[in-house]
Amino acid sequence: MATSLQISSTYICGQIGFVDRCLGVDSVSWSSFRSVSFSSQLPSLPLKQLYSSTQAQSHVTVSMVKAQSNLTTTEFDTSLSPRVNSVKPSKTVAISDQAAALAQAGVPVIRLAAGEPDFDTPSVIVEAGINGIREGYTRYTPNAGTLEVRQAICHKLKEENGITYTPDQILVSNGAKQSILQALIAVCSPGDEVIIPAPFWVSYPEMARLADATPVILQTRISEDFLLDPKLLESKLSERSRLLILCSPSNPTGSVYPKKLLEEIAQIVAKHPRLMVLSDEIYEHIIYAPATHTSFASLPGMWERTLTVNGFSKAFAMTGWRLGYLAGPKHFVSACNKIQSQFTSGASSISQKAAVAALGLGYAGGEAVSTMVKAFRERRDFLVKRFGDMKGVKISEPQGAFYLFIDFSSFYGREVEGFGGIENSESLCRYLLDVGQVALVPGSAFGNDTCVRISYAASLTTLQAAVERINKALIPLTSAALV
Ligand SMILES: Cc1ncc(COP(=O)(O)O)c(C=O)c1O
């Protein structure tokens, strides 16, 4: 019987014909092969033993299972690639799933964990999508996106952000998430460092790992509104530093980088010939005056080395339409375009039609977006006041996005009867879910264990109820025994 073996590990190595013989199979398919020669020929070994010999050189974790066909029993390898094994699953998704399961079981959980607006997509955008289907825009689009949507993006970036691009410097993808991952894969080489200020959006370090790079986390302080200290940045840069990721307004803190601070950062970046900047501006429109948004690429000398990421999910309440984009020098955008062409191809044709309508709503999304921002601002003000008045709680007033990142660490180290110890942000979130029935995300997911993230993409009434529950759940903690 013909047997075949799929080797997906990047690190198992050797000469293909030779390994075929050793494995005793008829074909070996190398889905991601990086050649590192064995120093000497391995003896002919059964599969399991061969793997342990290669493991010693390649640090691959291997698991074996037995598979049965009608004719024979064979062993095959179910191990995953080291790249996948190095990636942590998203805690935001985990807690949202846990809260959803509780809600399904009838527990009246208030869910403030998800990072998506609670508004419907504005009707003009929805209509454009529907018309797109009716008018037959249901086929593959160019890989980079339709010329129509890329031209509209160029116009937006020029008018609103003061940065000039041509359509061949724009790549439209299935959400900003894809734009970021492709950018990392395009510019990072193994061993490169990706500089990420914490608190960070959960996916940045994991995406850096997926791109074979090493995330370097730079801590910020709540007392400094979670903004990156340029001196700290300067002290951590080296020739290995390839990419600095900035996110303003920030998920999870809502901090907005003032132009002056960005200029200081730009001066430091300019001293490093290998260093590029990925500026994630997806919350750009959800910003509270007097704070203003500055695009990093608009700063002197930064256009050439900045990859600007933006999208439609947040400001236009279009999370499910899956549309984001990357703007940057053609050299890098073309590299990302190549990755996308072998990965997903162009984004949804219907969503691209809808995006053109979104960009046609006027400056910064016009009234449709400003109405949502007004509601977010009211909620932010309410939460800042309520948590600001709470004992043992520290906050930094967010200037944008729809998150509040609250320091609850004064409640850590307590033992609650019937629950157990509260040692960190994760156990506090479990406690608040169990006892308070409010789902929040532990700060550890964002690289800061002192805090917990509240998403205020929920009505004021819901937020009022949530604050009451959190307050009530925290009261026993103030008198609980220290452990
Ligand atoms: C900071 C940040 N960047 C990017 C994304 C990805 O957005 P998209 O839905 O466009 O993939 C998110 C989504 O949560 C985000 O919070």
The ligand as a Gaussian input file, in Angstrom:
#p B3LYP/6-31G(d) Opt

LIG

0 1
 C       -5.681000      47.768000      17.614000
 C       -6.360000      46.909000      16.626000
 N       -5.812000      46.735000      15.419000
 C       -6.372000      45.945000      14.495000
 C       -7.548000      45.279000      14.748000
 C       -8.111000      44.374000      13.679000
 O       -9.244000      44.897000      13.083000
 P      -10.000000      44.186000      11.891000
 O      -11.365000      43.866000      12.401000
 O      -10.045000      45.211000      10.787000
 O       -9.242000      42.993000      11.484000
 C       -8.163000      45.410000      15.991000
 C       -9.380000      44.655000      16.313000
 O       -9.743000      44.413000      17.431000
 C       -7.566000      46.263000      16.950000
 O       -8.117000      46.450000      18.151000

